[in-house]
Amino acid sequence: MKRQIWLWLIGIIWSGYPVFSQNSTPQLVGYWHNWNDDSAPMLPLNQVDDAYDIICVAFATPASNTHAHMTFEPEGITPAVFAAQISALQNQGKKVLISIGGATGLITLDDEADKLSFINSMNLILSAYPFDGIDIDIEHGNCITIEGGNIKNPAEGGQTRFIAAIKTIMQQYRTLYHKKMMLTAAPETAYLQGGMSSYGSIWGGYLPLLDALRDSIDYIYPQLYNSGTMYGLDGNIYAQGTADFIVAETEAIIQGFQTQGGNFAGFPASKIAVGLPACNAAAGGGYADTSVVAAAIRYLLGHGPQPGNYTLQYTGGYPHLGGMMTWSVNWDAKPTCNGSYSYARNYERIFSDTLPAGGKNENNDSLSHACDTVYIMQYDTIYIPVYDTVYIPVYVYDTVYIDTCDRSNVPMFAPEDILLYPNPANKYLNLKSRQPLQGTVVIRDLSGKSLQHYAWNRRQGQIDVSNLPEGVYLLIIEIEHHPVWTRKWVKVK
């Protein structure tokens, strides 16, 4: 039966259905300090606010007197306890990555010996702790500087060796753990959007790296802070800490731009999480208060008015924007940092906005007050084992039902408001929502037959599906007998 399911899913792909690579749920990303700082004290990893979906542990850095041999050791806690805390967060559906570099981490790969040292040392870190992957936050070294060539064909050197090293680590990770290694990057503006003004040295330094790894990168977190002024796609210059800067520099990554080193093709909006400091003290510059951030992000999402002078090049905005990132979780937790977890709460307000009856849909079209249903197609990637060590990506399509009838007591949910994992599932499904749900959770087969149903009045919980045979099912959330959210999932043994 298992092979029949796999072959059926593979057949969907080969039969001509479109294939996408898009993250369907926005994420809140936070960097976590692995050191104690009186300004932003050490925060136990297991006490990170529940709103954070991805935690980047900062940082793995080169060992003393080296520039390629990476090390990481948790401060003030044993490796075993730290590894257990990572696993506990992962059991809640969160991703935990090891971030490499940082403001003081000089990483240079001058020769093949350096490349091998980097690969082996990073593999040791990934084997010692159950990280979901690597975040590239290198700010110094020849891995991220232009040494010649162009975006598509950089000159042989530290950057090409770094690209090859990351590809090797990803291959070895999949072989060992039978899953894709998560890969993200957090370039400063000079290394990314700076390529619009110049191309060489640090200017545009991340562009060849991002281009070469674009099929593997899950998210880019552009650091829209600690920056000088930058060009927008309209040819005008914008200053950090403003709504214009947030909007213009984010759209540049999505749309792409021309450089002296060739064209940089943009990334899907769903892979971009806007990076900003948690408060004014968290960065040397670029802080914007919560109202400015909210106005900028809502405009980017297509859900709000233009907040400044910059006009989006793409009318209607980017409703699938990947989310927001902050430096840092530790700063956000501090009460004097604009209020404890003010950045996380602002993120929740921005991305929890729902469509009122008679409002606007994602294309900015008016919705009728009549009892209509809006159907939004979304898709997720799941990895199906074909043999013991061979996994293939399968793109599962879902239809999300949004009832636009004027029922004041029936809430409406955007696709990103609810998370269902893991998918495929074996024994249990975890269901998590931004706000408490009060209704009924129904599991149906593809014919529509109801197999299980549960009264539901909570924000998150676990559903036992161990008694179901292998197959493809629907999980439907109903409120007053109206389906408000549907997700397709796969049961495996």
ZATORTOR-946953 format. One record per residue (C-alpha): residue number from 1; z, x, y; residue in one letter. Coordinates in nm, 2 decimals. Layout:
num, zz, xx, yy, residu
NUM, Z, X, Y, a .
...
//
This chain:
num, zz, xx, yy, residu
1, 0.00, 0.00, 0.00, m .
2, 0.09, 0.28, 0.24, k .
3, -0.26, 0.44, 0.20, r .
4, -0.42, 0.10, 0.26, q .
5, -0.23, 0.06, 0.59, i .
6, -0.33, 0.41, 0.70, w .
7, -0.70, 0.36, 0.60, l .
8, -0.70, 0.03, 0.79, w .
9, -0.56, 0.19, 1.10, l .
10, -0.80, 0.48, 1.07, i .
11, -1.08, 0.23, 1.03, g .
12, -0.99, 0.07, 1.36, i .
13, -1.05, 0.40, 1.54, i .
14, -1.37, 0.48, 1.35, w .
15, -1.51, 0.13, 1.40, s .
16, -1.58, 0.18, 1.76, g .
17, -1.26, 0.07, 1.94, y .
18, -1.19, 0.26, 2.26, p .
19, -0.94, 0.55, 2.23, v .
20, -0.70, 0.62, 2.51, f .
21, -0.43, 0.87, 2.58, s .
22, -0.19, 0.70, 2.81, q .
23, 0.19, 0.67, 2.84, n .
24, 0.27, 0.30, 2.86, s .
25, 0.63, 0.32, 2.98, t .
26, 0.74, 0.49, 3.31, p .
27, 1.01, 0.75, 3.26, q .
28, 1.30, 0.87, 3.47, l .
29, 1.32, 1.25, 3.43, v .
30, 1.61, 1.47, 3.53, g .
31, 1.68, 1.84, 3.51, y .
32, 2.02, 1.93, 3.37, w .
33, 2.19, 2.25, 3.49, h .
34, 2.32, 2.48, 3.21, n .
35, 2.57, 2.64, 3.45, w .
36, 2.86, 2.55, 3.66, n .
37, 2.81, 2.52, 4.04, d .
38, 3.08, 2.41, 4.28, d .
39, 2.82, 2.22, 4.48, s .
40, 2.69, 2.04, 4.17, a .
41, 2.94, 2.08, 3.89, p .
42, 2.87, 2.11, 3.52, m .
43, 2.80, 1.78, 3.36, l .
44, 2.84, 1.73, 2.98, p .
45, 2.50, 1.65, 2.84, l .
46, 2.63, 1.35, 2.66, n .
47, 2.75, 1.20, 3.00, q .
48, 2.41, 1.19, 3.16, v .
49, 2.35, 0.84, 3.31, d .
50, 2.17, 0.61, 3.06, d .
51, 1.88, 0.55, 3.30, a .
52, 1.74, 0.90, 3.23, y .
53, 1.47, 0.89, 2.97, d .
54, 1.37, 1.26, 2.96, i .
55, 1.63, 1.54, 3.02, i .
56, 1.49, 1.89, 3.08, c .
57, 1.76, 2.15, 3.01, v .
58, 1.74, 2.43, 3.27, a .
59, 1.66, 2.70, 3.17, f .
60, 1.54, 2.94, 2.90, a .
61, 1.48, 3.27, 3.08, t .
62, 1.38, 3.63, 2.98, p .
63, 1.66, 3.84, 2.84, a .
64, 1.80, 4.12, 3.06, s .
65, 1.55, 4.41, 3.11, n .
66, 1.27, 4.21, 2.95, t .
67, 1.00, 3.98, 3.09, h .
68, 0.88, 3.80, 2.78, a .
69, 1.17, 3.77, 2.53, h .
70, 1.32, 3.43, 2.60, m .
71, 1.68, 3.34, 2.55, t .
72, 1.90, 3.03, 2.59, f .
73, 2.27, 2.97, 2.52, e .
74, 2.46, 2.67, 2.63, p .
75, 2.74, 2.75, 2.88, e .
76, 3.10, 2.65, 2.80, g .
77, 3.01, 2.48, 2.46, i .
78, 2.93, 2.60, 2.11, t .
79, 2.56, 2.58, 2.00, p .
80, 2.65, 2.34, 1.72, a .
81, 2.82, 2.09, 1.96, v .
82, 2.53, 2.12, 2.21, f .
83, 2.28, 2.06, 1.93, a .
84, 2.47, 1.75, 1.82, a .
85, 2.47, 1.62, 2.18, q .
86, 2.09, 1.66, 2.19, i .
87, 2.06, 1.47, 1.87, s .
88, 2.29, 1.19, 2.00, a .
89, 2.06, 1.15, 2.31, l .
90, 1.75, 1.14, 2.09, q .
91, 1.91, 0.87, 1.87, n .
92, 1.93, 0.66, 2.19, q .
93, 1.55, 0.70, 2.23, g .
94, 1.57, 0.98, 2.49, k .
95, 1.37, 1.31, 2.49, k .
96, 1.54, 1.64, 2.55, v .
97, 1.32, 1.94, 2.64, l .
98, 1.40, 2.31, 2.71, i .
99, 1.26, 2.41, 3.05, s .
100, 1.14, 2.77, 3.09, i .
101, 1.15, 2.98, 3.40, g .
102, 1.31, 2.83, 3.70, g .
103, 1.36, 2.99, 4.04, a .
104, 1.49, 3.32, 3.90, t .
105, 1.30, 3.35, 3.57, g .
106, 1.02, 3.61, 3.60, l .
107, 0.79, 3.57, 3.30, i .
108, 0.50, 3.81, 3.26, t .
109, 0.28, 3.86, 2.95, l .
110, 0.12, 4.20, 3.02, d .
111, -0.02, 4.26, 2.67, d .
112, -0.04, 4.11, 2.32, e .
113, 0.31, 4.25, 2.23, a .
114, 0.45, 4.04, 2.52, d .
115, 0.27, 3.74, 2.40, k .
116, 0.41, 3.78, 2.05, l .
117, 0.76, 3.83, 2.18, s .
118, 0.73, 3.52, 2.39, f .
119, 0.61, 3.31, 2.09, i .
120, 0.87, 3.44, 1.85, n .
121, 1.16, 3.40, 2.09, s .
122, 1.06, 3.05, 2.19, m .
123, 1.03, 2.95, 1.82, n .
124, 1.38, 3.08, 1.77, l .
125, 1.51, 2.86, 2.05, i .
126, 1.33, 2.56, 1.91, l .
127, 1.47, 2.62, 1.56, s .
128, 1.83, 2.67, 1.69, a .
129, 1.83, 2.34, 1.89, y .
130, 1.65, 2.01, 1.82, p .
131, 1.45, 2.01, 2.14, f .
132, 1.16, 1.77, 2.16, d .
133, 0.95, 2.03, 2.33, g .
134, 0.90, 2.26, 2.62, i .
135, 0.89, 2.20, 3.00, d .
136, 0.70, 2.47, 3.20, i .
137, 0.88, 2.53, 3.52, d .
138, 0.78, 2.90, 3.58, i .
139, 0.78, 3.00, 3.94, e .
140, 0.73, 3.37, 3.91, h .
141, 0.51, 3.60, 3.70, g .
142, 0.15, 3.66, 3.59, n .
143, 0.15, 3.35, 3.37, c .
144, 0.10, 3.13, 3.67, i .
145, -0.10, 3.35, 3.92, t .
146, -0.47, 3.38, 3.96, i .
147, -0.61, 3.71, 3.85, e .
148, -0.98, 3.63, 3.87, g .
149, -1.23, 3.39, 3.72, g .
150, -1.21, 3.02, 3.78, n .
151, -1.03, 2.71, 3.66, i .
152, -1.24, 2.67, 3.35, k .
153, -1.26, 3.04, 3.27, n .
154, -0.97, 3.24, 3.41, p .
155, -0.98, 3.61, 3.39, a .
156, -0.83, 3.77, 3.08, e .
157, -0.47, 3.85, 3.16, g .
158, -0.12, 3.70, 3.17, g .
159, -0.24, 3.35, 3.22, q .
160, -0.48, 3.34, 2.93, t .
161, -0.21, 3.50, 2.70, r .
162, 0.04, 3.24, 2.81, f .
163, -0.21, 2.95, 2.74, i .
164, -0.27, 3.10, 2.39, a .
165, 0.10, 3.14, 2.33, a .
166, 0.18, 2.78, 2.42, i .
167, -0.10, 2.66, 2.19, k .
168, 0.04, 2.87, 1.90, t .
169, 0.39, 2.74, 1.95, i .
170, 0.26, 2.38, 1.95, m .
171, 0.07, 2.44, 1.63, q .
172, 0.37, 2.60, 1.46, q .
173, 0.60, 2.32, 1.58, y .
174, 0.38, 2.06, 1.42, r .
175, 0.37, 2.25, 1.10, t .
176, 0.74, 2.28, 1.08, l .
177, 0.85, 1.94, 1.21, y .
178, 0.55, 1.72, 1.13, h .
179, 0.52, 1.59, 1.48, k .
180, 0.37, 1.67, 1.82, k .
181, 0.57, 1.90, 2.04, m .
182, 0.62, 1.74, 2.38, m .
183, 0.48, 1.95, 2.66, l .
184, 0.54, 1.89, 3.03, t .
185, 0.50, 2.10, 3.35, a .
186, 0.67, 2.10, 3.69, a .
187, 0.45, 2.31, 3.93, p .
188, 0.55, 2.37, 4.29, e .
189, 0.29, 2.24, 4.54, t .
190, 0.15, 2.59, 4.63, a .
191, 0.06, 2.64, 4.26, y .
192, -0.10, 2.29, 4.23, l .
193, -0.22, 2.11, 4.55, q .
194, -0.22, 2.44, 4.73, g .
195, -0.55, 2.50, 4.55, g .
196, -0.72, 2.27, 4.80, m .
197, -0.66, 2.52, 5.08, s .
198, -0.70, 2.85, 4.89, s .
199, -0.76, 2.97, 4.54, y .
200, -0.60, 3.30, 4.44, g .
201, -0.26, 3.46, 4.36, s .
202, -0.01, 3.17, 4.36, i .
203, -0.25, 2.93, 4.54, w .
204, -0.37, 2.69, 4.27, g .
205, -0.20, 2.92, 4.01, g .
206, -0.11, 2.63, 3.77, y .
207, -0.46, 2.48, 3.77, l .
208, -0.62, 2.69, 3.49, p .
209, -0.31, 2.64, 3.28, l .
210, -0.30, 2.26, 3.33, l .
211, -0.67, 2.24, 3.27, d .
212, -0.66, 2.44, 2.94, a .
213, -0.36, 2.24, 2.81, l .
214, -0.46, 1.90, 2.95, r .
215, -0.51, 1.74, 2.60, d .
216, -0.15, 1.84, 2.50, s .
217, 0.04, 1.78, 2.83, i .
218, 0.25, 1.46, 2.82, d .
219, 0.37, 1.46, 3.18, y .
220, 0.33, 1.66, 3.50, i .
221, 0.63, 1.65, 3.74, y .
222, 0.49, 1.78, 4.07, p .
223, 0.78, 1.93, 4.28, q .
224, 0.72, 1.75, 4.61, l .
225, 0.99, 1.96, 4.78, y .
226, 1.07, 2.31, 4.89, n .
227, 0.71, 2.31, 5.02, s .
228, 0.51, 2.39, 5.32, g .
229, 0.26, 2.14, 5.46, t .
230, -0.02, 2.04, 5.23, m .
231, -0.37, 1.89, 5.25, y .
232, -0.44, 1.54, 5.13, g .
233, -0.77, 1.42, 4.98, l .
234, -0.85, 1.28, 5.33, d .
235, -0.86, 1.63, 5.47, g .
236, -0.54, 1.58, 5.68, n .
237, -0.22, 1.78, 5.65, i .
238, 0.11, 1.62, 5.56, y .
239, 0.47, 1.74, 5.57, a .
240, 0.73, 1.72, 5.30, q .
241, 1.01, 1.46, 5.32, g .
242, 0.77, 1.18, 5.43, t .
243, 0.61, 0.88, 5.25, a .
244, 0.27, 1.02, 5.34, d .
245, 0.34, 1.35, 5.16, f .
246, 0.46, 1.17, 4.85, i .
247, 0.16, 0.94, 4.83, v .
248, -0.11, 1.20, 4.93, a .
249, 0.01, 1.48, 4.70, e .
250, 0.06, 1.25, 4.41, t .
251, -0.29, 1.10, 4.44, e .
252, -0.44, 1.44, 4.47, a .
253, -0.32, 1.52, 4.11, i .
254, -0.45, 1.19, 3.98, i .
255, -0.79, 1.20, 4.14, q .
256, -0.85, 1.58, 4.12, g .
257, -1.00, 1.79, 4.39, f .
258, -1.24, 2.07, 4.46, q .
259, -1.13, 2.43, 4.49, t .
260, -1.29, 2.77, 4.55, q .
261, -1.23, 2.82, 4.17, g .
262, -1.42, 2.50, 4.08, g .
263, -1.33, 2.14, 4.04, n .
264, -0.99, 2.04, 3.91, f .
265, -1.02, 1.72, 3.72, a .
266, -0.73, 1.48, 3.78, g .
267, -0.48, 1.36, 3.52, f .
268, -0.41, 1.00, 3.43, p .
269, -0.15, 0.83, 3.66, a .
270, 0.05, 0.76, 3.35, s .
271, 0.11, 1.13, 3.31, k .
272, 0.25, 1.19, 3.66, i .
273, 0.62, 1.15, 3.73, a .
274, 0.68, 1.21, 4.10, v .
275, 0.94, 1.49, 4.15, g .
276, 1.19, 1.47, 4.44, l .
277, 1.54, 1.61, 4.51, p .
278, 1.84, 1.38, 4.44, a .
279, 1.98, 1.44, 4.79, c .
280, 1.94, 1.66, 5.09, n .
281, 2.17, 1.93, 4.95, a .
282, 1.98, 1.95, 4.62, a .
283, 1.68, 2.14, 4.77, a .
284, 1.58, 2.36, 5.06, g .
285, 1.36, 2.09, 5.20, g .
286, 1.16, 1.78, 5.11, g .
287, 1.44, 1.52, 5.07, y .
288, 1.34, 1.17, 5.15, a .
289, 1.60, 0.88, 5.16, d .
290, 1.58, 0.60, 4.91, t .
291, 1.40, 0.36, 5.14, s .
292, 1.12, 0.61, 5.21, v .
293, 1.09, 0.70, 4.84, v .
294, 1.08, 0.33, 4.74, a .
295, 0.81, 0.25, 5.00, a .
296, 0.60, 0.54, 4.89, a .
297, 0.62, 0.47, 4.51, i .
298, 0.57, 0.10, 4.55, r .
299, 0.25, 0.17, 4.75, y .
300, 0.14, 0.41, 4.48, l .
301, 0.20, 0.14, 4.22, l .
302, 0.00, -0.10, 4.42, g .
303, 0.30, -0.32, 4.48, h .
304, 0.38, -0.25, 4.84, g .
305, 0.22, -0.21, 5.19, p .
306, 0.09, 0.12, 5.32, q .
307, 0.41, 0.31, 5.44, p .
308, 0.24, 0.57, 5.67, g .
309, -0.09, 0.71, 5.78, n .
310, -0.23, 0.81, 5.44, y .
311, -0.46, 0.55, 5.28, t .
312, -0.49, 0.56, 4.90, l .
313, -0.84, 0.66, 4.80, q .
314, -0.82, 0.42, 4.50, y .
315, -0.78, 0.07, 4.62, t .
316, -0.51, -0.12, 4.44, g .
317, -0.29, 0.18, 4.35, g .
318, -0.18, 0.31, 4.02, y .
319, 0.03, 0.05, 3.83, p .
320, 0.06, 0.28, 3.53, h .
321, 0.23, 0.57, 3.73, l .
322, 0.43, 0.77, 3.48, g .
323, 0.77, 0.75, 3.67, g .
324, 0.99, 0.98, 3.87, m .
325, 1.16, 1.31, 3.83, m .
326, 1.46, 1.46, 4.01, t .
327, 1.63, 1.79, 4.07, w .
328, 1.88, 1.73, 3.93, s .
329, 2.09, 1.51, 3.71, v .
330, 2.39, 1.71, 3.81, n .
331, 2.32, 1.65, 4.18, w .
332, 2.25, 1.29, 4.12, d .
333, 2.58, 1.24, 3.95, a .
334, 2.78, 1.38, 4.25, k .
335, 2.93, 1.10, 4.46, p .
336, 2.87, 1.30, 4.79, t .
337, 2.50, 1.34, 4.70, c .
338, 2.40, 1.01, 4.87, n .
339, 2.62, 0.82, 4.63, g .
340, 2.67, 0.88, 4.26, s .
341, 2.34, 0.83, 4.07, y .
342, 2.16, 0.69, 4.38, s .
343, 1.83, 0.84, 4.26, y .
344, 1.86, 0.67, 3.92, a .
345, 1.95, 0.34, 4.07, r .
346, 1.66, 0.36, 4.32, n .
347, 1.42, 0.44, 4.03, y .
348, 1.55, 0.13, 3.85, e .
349, 1.50, -0.09, 4.15, r .
350, 1.14, 0.03, 4.20, i .
351, 1.03, 0.01, 3.84, f .
352, 1.22, -0.31, 3.76, s .
353, 1.03, -0.52, 4.01, d .
354, 0.87, -0.81, 3.83, t .
355, 0.59, -1.05, 3.93, l .
356, 0.71, -1.38, 4.08, p .
357, 0.50, -1.69, 4.01, a .
358, 0.23, -1.71, 4.27, g .
359, 0.26, -1.34, 4.34, g .
360, 0.02, -1.05, 4.26, k .
361, -0.09, -0.90, 3.94, n .
362, -0.17, -0.53, 3.87, e .
363, -0.51, -0.58, 4.03, n .
364, -0.36, -0.73, 4.34, n .
365, -0.51, -1.07, 4.25, d .
366, -0.32, -1.38, 4.34, s .
367, -0.16, -1.56, 4.05, l .
368, -0.18, -1.94, 4.02, s .
369, 0.13, -2.15, 4.02, h .
370, -0.01, -2.34, 3.73, a .
371, 0.12, -2.27, 3.38, c .
372, -0.11, -1.98, 3.30, d .
373, -0.05, -1.67, 3.09, t .
374, -0.15, -1.32, 3.20, v .
375, -0.26, -1.09, 2.92, y .
376, -0.21, -0.72, 2.98, i .
377, -0.35, -0.48, 2.71, m .
378, -0.14, -0.17, 2.66, q .
379, -0.15, 0.10, 2.40, y .
380, 0.08, 0.36, 2.24, d .
381, 0.02, 0.66, 2.02, t .
382, 0.18, 0.67, 1.68, i .
383, 0.14, 0.95, 1.43, y .
384, 0.06, 0.85, 1.07, i .
385, 0.11, 1.09, 0.78, p .
386, -0.21, 1.12, 0.57, v .
387, -0.07, 1.40, 0.35, y .
388, 0.26, 1.59, 0.35, d .
389, 0.18, 1.81, 0.65, t .
390, -0.12, 1.63, 0.81, v .
391, -0.07, 1.37, 1.08, y .
392, -0.33, 1.18, 1.27, i .
393, -0.28, 0.99, 1.60, p .
394, -0.33, 0.62, 1.58, v .
395, -0.37, 0.41, 1.90, y .
396, -0.19, 0.08, 1.85, v .
397, -0.29, -0.19, 2.09, y .
398, -0.05, -0.46, 2.21, d .
399, -0.10, -0.77, 2.42, t .
400, 0.19, -0.84, 2.65, v .
401, 0.22, -1.20, 2.75, y .
402, 0.35, -1.28, 3.10, i .
403, 0.41, -1.65, 3.16, d .
404, 0.34, -1.74, 3.52, t .
405, 0.47, -2.09, 3.51, c .
406, 0.73, -2.18, 3.77, d .
407, 1.04, -2.17, 3.55, r .
408, 1.32, -2.02, 3.76, s .
409, 1.54, -1.97, 3.46, n .
410, 1.28, -1.79, 3.25, v .
411, 1.26, -1.42, 3.36, p .
412, 0.93, -1.23, 3.34, m .
413, 0.90, -0.88, 3.21, f .
414, 0.65, -0.60, 3.29, a .
415, 0.53, -0.40, 2.99, p .
416, 0.74, -0.10, 3.09, e .
417, 1.06, -0.30, 3.12, d .
418, 1.13, -0.29, 2.74, i .
419, 1.13, 0.00, 2.49, l .
420, 1.09, -0.04, 2.12, l .
421, 1.13, 0.27, 1.89, y .
422, 1.07, 0.44, 1.66, p .
423, 0.71, 0.33, 1.58, n .
424, 0.63, 0.36, 1.29, p .
425, 0.98, 0.25, 1.17, a .
426, 1.15, 0.28, 0.83, n .
427, 1.49, 0.12, 0.83, k .
428, 1.57, 0.03, 1.18, y .
429, 1.40, -0.06, 1.51, l .
430, 1.58, 0.01, 1.84, n .
431, 1.52, -0.23, 2.13, l .
432, 1.62, -0.13, 2.48, k .
433, 1.56, -0.31, 2.81, s .
434, 1.63, -0.22, 3.17, r .
435, 1.84, -0.54, 3.21, q .
436, 2.03, -0.75, 2.96, p .
437, 1.81, -0.99, 2.76, l .
438, 1.92, -1.34, 2.67, q .
439, 1.69, -1.51, 2.43, g .
440, 1.55, -1.47, 2.07, t .
441, 1.39, -1.17, 1.90, v .
442, 1.13, -1.28, 1.64, v .
443, 0.95, -1.06, 1.39, i .
444, 0.62, -1.21, 1.27, r .
445, 0.34, -1.09, 1.05, d .
446, -0.01, -1.07, 1.18, l .
447, -0.08, -1.43, 1.06, s .
448, 0.20, -1.55, 1.29, g .
449, 0.45, -1.63, 1.02, k .
450, 0.81, -1.58, 1.13, s .
451, 1.00, -1.34, 0.91, l .
452, 1.31, -1.26, 1.10, q .
453, 1.48, -1.39, 1.41, h .
454, 1.79, -1.30, 1.60, y .
455, 1.98, -1.44, 1.90, a .
456, 1.98, -1.17, 2.15, w .
457, 2.22, -1.12, 2.45, n .
458, 2.24, -0.75, 2.53, r .
459, 2.06, -0.46, 2.69, r .
460, 2.00, -0.26, 2.37, q .
461, 2.06, -0.29, 2.00, g .
462, 1.93, -0.22, 1.66, q .
463, 1.73, -0.44, 1.42, i .
464, 1.74, -0.39, 1.04, d .
465, 1.38, -0.40, 0.90, v .
466, 1.46, -0.22, 0.58, s .
467, 1.38, -0.53, 0.37, n .
468, 1.03, -0.57, 0.51, l .
469, 0.73, -0.44, 0.30, p .
470, 0.50, -0.18, 0.45, e .
471, 0.26, -0.33, 0.70, g .
472, 0.19, -0.41, 1.06, v .
473, 0.41, -0.66, 1.24, y .
474, 0.47, -0.81, 1.58, l .
475, 0.81, -0.81, 1.76, l .
476, 0.82, -1.10, 2.01, i .
477, 1.09, -1.17, 2.27, i .
478, 1.11, -1.54, 2.34, e .
479, 1.31, -1.71, 2.61, i .
480, 1.33, -2.09, 2.59, e .
481, 1.06, -2.08, 2.33, h .
482, 0.82, -1.90, 2.56, h .
483, 0.70, -1.55, 2.45, p .
484, 0.77, -1.31, 2.74, v .
485, 0.70, -0.97, 2.57, w .
486, 0.52, -0.87, 2.25, t .
487, 0.49, -0.53, 2.07, r .
488, 0.30, -0.44, 1.76, k .
489, 0.47, -0.20, 1.52, w .
490, 0.42, -0.04, 1.18, v .
491, 0.66, -0.04, 0.89, k .
492, 0.66, 0.26, 0.65, v .
493, 0.87, 0.36, 0.36, k .
//
